[in-house]
Every structure is written in C-alpha cells, then in structure tokens.
Amino acid sequence: MESADPQAHHEAGHENHDHGEAHHHDPGFWRKYVFSTDHKMIGIQYGLTSLLFMLLGFFLIAMMRWSIAYPGQPIPVIGYLLHTIMGDMASPVLDPQTKELIGYAISNDLYNSFGAMHGTIMVFLAVVPLAFAAFGNYVVPLQIGAPDMAFPRLNMASYHLFLLGGLVMFASFFIPGGPAQAGWTSYSPLATSIPTDGQFYWLVAMVIIITSSLLGAVNFIATIIQLRAPGMTWMRMPFFCWAQFVTAFLLLLAFPPLEVGALLQLMDNVAGT
C-alpha cells in the first residue's frame, strides 16, 4: 500500500531532484570557457583572439606609417615603450643643438620587422581565422542542422594550437634581435641570411598555426559531408556553408606545401641543411 504521507512524498521528490542535479551540474569556468568543445564557444574564442591580434597588426602598420610620414622623428611616448621592449632596435633621437635624448624612432631593422609581422599577423592570425574559423565554427553547424562539429575535441585542439602559435610569434618581440625581418612571405635567400632568433620563432609559430588550420579544415569538411540534417541536400545547403566547404578544401591544397617549406627552412635555420 502506497504511503499517503505528503511530507514523505515531498522529501522523496527533493531527493530525486538533487540526484538529477548531481548528474546535470554546470561545467566549471575552465571547462566552459577555456577547454570547451562546444562549437559556439570555440567560435567566440577564435573571434576574440583574432580581434586582439588584429589590433596588434593595426598598431604595427600605424608605427610604419608614422615612420614614413615623419622619418627620423621620435614617436611620442610609444618610442620609449619600444626602446624598453626592443632595446637598440628603437633608434635614439638627439636634439641637434643640446645633444640631449628627446625620444626614440623606428630604425630600419625595426621597420622591416614590423612589416614582416604586420603581414603575418593580419593574414594568419587575424583576417583568415576571423572569417573562416570564428564565423564558420559558430554558424556552419547551425545552418546545416548539426549538433556540433564532427570532431569537437579536434576543434578544441585546433583553437589551442592557433593560440599557441600566436603567442610564440608575439613572444619574438621580446627576444634579443627582435622578430623576423624577412617579410611575411619569408622568401629565401633573404630569410636564411638574417642571423636572428626572430626568424626561428616565426618559423616555429607558422608550423603550429598551419597545423591548426589543417585540423580545422578537415573538421569542416567532415562536418558538412556527414552531419547535415535529413533533407539538407547539397543544393539546399546555404551559400555560406558552401564557401566554408570550398575554403577548407583550398586550405588542404595550399597549406601542406607551405608547412613543408616552413619545416625545411626551419631545418636550414637550426641544422644548417
């Protein structure tokens, strides 16, 4: 015979509710915002990181334009900051009459470094990740009716590799000799004839970033082919998804030779091959 005690029924309901909460608790901060496998959160991570790198790229080109508009003139405030970070790569500017230090300007080597890093950052760390990875991760699964990307953990690894590569490249600003000076294309023999550690950092960062892009491209292709909702035929698929699909294939065609070239140049830099 069932118990008619309402208090016992109420307590049993609370126990079941607590038991359910134990199995459906919210993830912590790190699991939700840093090591997330949710495609929306990873898209947001890509977007915010790309925008930060884009600001750095804007800053570098602004410094280059200043040096063209006012050659040899000290940069107010920022010149001292550049000297603090990059040492002798920021040229001291003396007053022609008193010979006192009045600030720091961008040297020729620093201008070359800013040009190389601006191009690299804007292409590989800002524009392409923002347009392809950020919007693609957030929008593509929603548009094709997929619950998530085909490989969520691979998606998370792709973002973390992208962030790691960007941090390695950013760290080259703080090493002796400064960042790479061989341009964002890093053509030989110029790239192999500049004896600075900045080129080594650039090559390591590029290998990491290209690996991240290849992982992301494979993930997009697998997601669009395998996880389309029933009725979502190829001809019904939104144009944005088609653009992401074609872009992913182009990355698979273009980036493996680029990564091989970076690895070979890295061996030239390290082992003298």
C-alpha positions as CSV (number, residue, x, y, z in Angstrom):
1,M,0.0,0.0,0.0
2,E,1.4,3.4,-1.0
3,S,2.2,5.9,1.6
4,A,-0.3,8.8,1.8
5,D,2.1,11.0,3.8
6,P,2.6,14.2,1.7
7,Q,5.8,15.1,3.6
8,A,7.4,11.8,2.7
9,H,6.4,12.3,-1.0
10,H,7.8,15.9,-0.9
11,E,11.1,14.7,0.6
12,A,11.4,11.9,-2.0
13,G,10.8,14.4,-4.7
14,H,13.7,16.6,-3.3
15,E,16.0,13.5,-3.3
16,N,15.2,12.8,-6.9
17,H,15.7,16.4,-7.8
18,D,19.1,16.5,-6.0
19,H,20.1,13.3,-7.7
20,G,19.3,14.8,-11.1
21,E,21.3,17.9,-10.3
22,A,24.3,15.8,-9.4
23,H,24.2,14.3,-13.0
24,H,23.5,17.6,-14.7
25,H,25.7,20.1,-13.0
26,D,27.1,23.1,-14.9
27,P,30.7,22.8,-16.0
28,G,33.3,25.0,-14.3
29,F,34.9,28.1,-15.7
30,W,37.9,26.3,-17.3
31,R,35.7,23.6,-18.8
32,K,33.2,26.0,-20.1
33,Y,35.3,28.9,-21.4
34,V,38.9,27.6,-21.9
35,F,38.7,23.9,-22.7
36,S,35.2,23.9,-24.2
37,T,34.2,21.5,-27.1
38,D,31.1,23.5,-27.9
39,H,31.3,24.9,-31.4
40,K,29.7,28.2,-30.4
41,M,32.2,28.8,-27.6
42,I,35.1,27.9,-29.8
43,G,33.8,30.3,-32.5
44,I,33.7,33.0,-29.9
45,Q,37.3,32.1,-28.7
46,Y,38.5,32.3,-32.3
47,G,36.7,35.7,-32.8
48,L,38.0,37.4,-29.7
49,T,41.6,36.1,-30.2
50,S,41.6,37.2,-33.8
51,L,40.4,40.6,-32.9
52,L,43.2,41.0,-30.4
53,F,45.8,40.0,-32.9
54,M,44.2,42.4,-35.5
55,L,44.6,45.3,-33.0
56,L,48.3,44.4,-32.8
57,G,48.5,44.3,-36.6
58,F,46.9,47.8,-36.8
59,F,49.4,49.1,-34.2
60,L,52.3,47.8,-36.3
61,I,51.1,49.4,-39.5
62,A,50.4,52.7,-37.7
63,M,54.0,52.7,-36.5
64,M,55.2,52.1,-40.0
65,R,53.1,54.9,-41.4
66,W,54.4,57.2,-38.7
67,S,58.0,56.5,-39.7
68,I,57.1,57.2,-43.4
69,A,55.3,60.5,-42.6
70,Y,57.9,61.7,-40.1
71,P,61.2,59.9,-40.9
72,G,63.7,60.0,-38.2
73,Q,61.3,61.8,-35.8
74,P,60.8,60.4,-32.3
75,I,57.4,58.7,-31.6
76,P,55.8,60.4,-28.6
77,V,55.5,58.1,-25.5
78,I,55.4,54.9,-27.6
79,G,59.1,55.4,-28.7
80,Y,60.2,54.9,-25.1
81,L,58.0,51.8,-24.8
82,L,59.5,50.4,-27.9
83,H,63.0,51.0,-26.6
84,T,62.1,49.3,-23.3
85,I,60.8,46.2,-25.0
86,M,63.1,46.0,-28.1
87,G,66.3,47.8,-26.9
88,D,68.6,49.2,-29.6
89,M,66.1,48.4,-32.4
90,A,64.5,51.7,-31.5
91,S,66.9,54.4,-32.7
92,P,67.7,57.2,-30.2
93,V,67.0,60.7,-31.4
94,L,69.1,63.6,-30.1
95,D,68.4,67.2,-30.0
96,P,70.6,68.8,-32.7
97,Q,71.6,71.7,-30.5
98,T,71.8,70.3,-27.0
99,K,72.6,66.7,-28.0
100,E,70.2,65.5,-25.4
101,L,68.0,62.5,-25.9
102,I,64.5,63.6,-26.9
103,G,63.0,60.2,-27.8
104,Y,63.2,57.1,-29.9
105,A,62.4,56.5,-33.6
106,I,61.9,53.3,-35.6
107,S,65.2,52.0,-37.0
108,N,65.5,50.4,-40.4
109,D,65.7,46.9,-38.9
110,L,62.6,47.6,-36.7
111,Y,60.7,48.8,-39.8
112,N,61.5,45.6,-41.6
113,S,60.4,43.6,-38.5
114,F,57.1,45.5,-38.2
115,G,56.4,44.9,-41.9
116,A,57.0,41.2,-41.7
117,M,55.0,40.8,-38.5
118,H,52.1,43.0,-39.7
119,G,51.6,40.9,-42.8
120,T,51.9,37.6,-41.0
121,I,49.6,38.6,-38.2
122,M,46.9,40.1,-40.4
123,V,46.8,37.1,-42.7
124,F,47.4,34.1,-40.5
125,L,46.2,35.4,-37.0
126,A,43.5,37.9,-37.8
127,V,41.6,38.0,-41.1
128,V,41.6,34.3,-42.1
129,P,40.9,32.9,-38.6
130,L,38.1,35.5,-38.0
131,A,36.4,34.9,-41.4
132,F,36.9,31.1,-41.6
133,A,37.3,29.7,-38.1
134,A,35.3,32.1,-35.9
135,F,32.2,32.6,-38.1
136,G,32.5,29.0,-39.5
137,N,32.5,27.3,-36.1
138,Y,29.6,29.4,-34.9
139,V,27.4,29.3,-37.9
140,V,28.0,26.2,-40.0
141,P,26.6,23.6,-37.6
142,L,23.5,25.8,-37.0
143,Q,22.9,26.2,-40.7
144,I,23.2,22.5,-41.6
145,G,21.3,21.3,-38.5
146,A,24.3,19.6,-36.9
147,P,24.5,19.2,-33.1
148,D,28.2,20.2,-33.2
149,M,31.3,19.8,-35.3
150,A,32.2,16.3,-36.4
151,F,35.3,16.2,-34.1
152,P,34.6,18.5,-31.1
153,R,37.9,17.7,-29.3
154,L,39.9,18.2,-32.5
155,N,38.1,21.5,-32.8
156,M,39.3,22.5,-29.3
157,A,42.8,21.3,-30.1
158,S,42.8,23.4,-33.3
159,Y,42.0,26.6,-31.4
160,H,44.6,25.9,-28.7
161,L,47.2,25.3,-31.4
162,F,46.2,28.6,-33.1
163,L,46.5,30.4,-29.8
164,L,49.9,28.8,-29.0
165,G,51.3,29.7,-32.4
166,G,50.1,33.3,-32.0
167,L,51.8,33.5,-28.6
168,V,55.0,32.1,-29.9
169,M,55.0,34.7,-32.7
170,F,54.2,37.5,-30.2
171,A,57.0,36.4,-27.9
172,S,59.5,37.1,-30.7
173,F,59.0,40.8,-30.0
174,F,60.7,40.4,-26.6
175,I,63.8,38.5,-27.6
176,P,67.3,40.0,-28.4
177,G,67.4,41.0,-32.1
178,G,63.6,41.4,-32.3
179,P,61.1,39.5,-34.5
180,A,61.6,38.2,-38.1
181,Q,62.8,40.7,-40.7
182,A,62.4,38.7,-43.9
183,G,58.9,39.7,-44.8
184,W,55.6,37.8,-44.2
185,T,56.4,35.6,-47.2
186,S,59.8,34.6,-45.8
187,Y,61.5,34.0,-49.2
188,S,65.0,32.6,-49.4
189,P,67.8,33.6,-49.6
190,L,66.8,36.6,-47.5
191,A,65.1,34.5,-44.9
192,T,68.1,32.3,-44.4
193,S,70.7,35.1,-44.4
194,I,69.4,37.1,-41.4
195,P,71.0,35.7,-38.3
196,T,68.4,36.5,-35.7
197,D,66.3,34.3,-33.4
198,G,63.2,36.1,-34.5
199,Q,63.2,34.1,-37.7
200,F,63.3,30.9,-35.7
201,Y,60.3,31.9,-33.6
202,W,58.5,32.9,-36.8
203,L,59.0,29.5,-38.4
204,V,58.0,27.6,-35.3
205,A,54.9,29.7,-34.9
206,M,54.0,29.2,-38.6
207,V,54.3,25.4,-38.3
208,I,51.9,25.5,-35.3
209,I,49.4,27.8,-37.0
210,I,49.4,25.9,-40.2
211,T,48.8,22.6,-38.3
212,S,45.9,24.3,-36.5
213,S,44.4,25.4,-39.9
214,L,44.7,21.9,-41.4
215,L,42.9,20.3,-38.4
216,G,40.2,22.9,-38.7
217,A,39.8,22.3,-42.5
218,V,39.4,18.5,-42.0
219,N,36.8,19.1,-39.3
220,F,34.8,21.4,-41.5
221,I,34.8,19.0,-44.4
222,A,33.8,16.1,-42.3
223,T,31.1,18.1,-40.6
224,I,29.5,19.3,-43.8
225,I,29.6,15.9,-45.5
226,Q,28.5,13.8,-42.6
227,L,26.4,15.8,-40.2
228,R,23.9,17.6,-42.5
229,A,20.3,17.2,-41.2
230,P,17.9,15.0,-43.1
231,G,16.6,16.9,-46.1
232,M,19.6,19.2,-46.2
233,T,20.8,18.3,-49.6
234,W,23.8,19.8,-51.3
235,M,21.7,22.1,-53.4
236,R,19.7,23.3,-50.3
237,M,22.8,24.0,-48.3
238,P,23.3,27.7,-47.6
239,F,25.9,29.6,-49.6
240,F,27.9,30.4,-46.5
241,C,28.4,26.7,-45.9
242,W,29.4,26.2,-49.5
243,A,32.0,28.9,-49.1
244,Q,33.4,27.3,-45.9
245,F,33.4,23.9,-47.6
246,V,35.4,25.2,-50.6
247,T,37.7,27.2,-48.4
248,A,38.5,24.1,-46.3
249,F,39.5,22.2,-49.5
250,L,41.7,25.1,-50.6
251,L,43.4,25.1,-47.3
252,L,44.1,21.4,-47.6
253,L,45.6,22.0,-51.1
254,A,47.7,25.1,-50.2
255,F,48.8,24.6,-46.6
256,P,50.7,21.3,-46.7
257,P,53.3,22.6,-49.1
258,L,53.5,25.8,-47.1
259,E,54.1,23.8,-43.9
260,V,56.8,21.6,-45.6
261,G,58.5,24.8,-46.8
262,A,58.4,26.2,-43.2
263,L,59.8,23.0,-41.8
264,L,62.6,22.8,-44.4
265,Q,63.5,26.5,-43.8
266,L,63.5,25.7,-40.0
267,M,66.0,22.9,-40.6
268,D,68.1,25.4,-42.6
269,N,67.9,27.8,-39.7
270,V,68.7,25.2,-37.0
271,A,70.8,22.5,-38.6
272,G,72.3,24.4,-41.5
273,T,70.9,22.0,-44.1
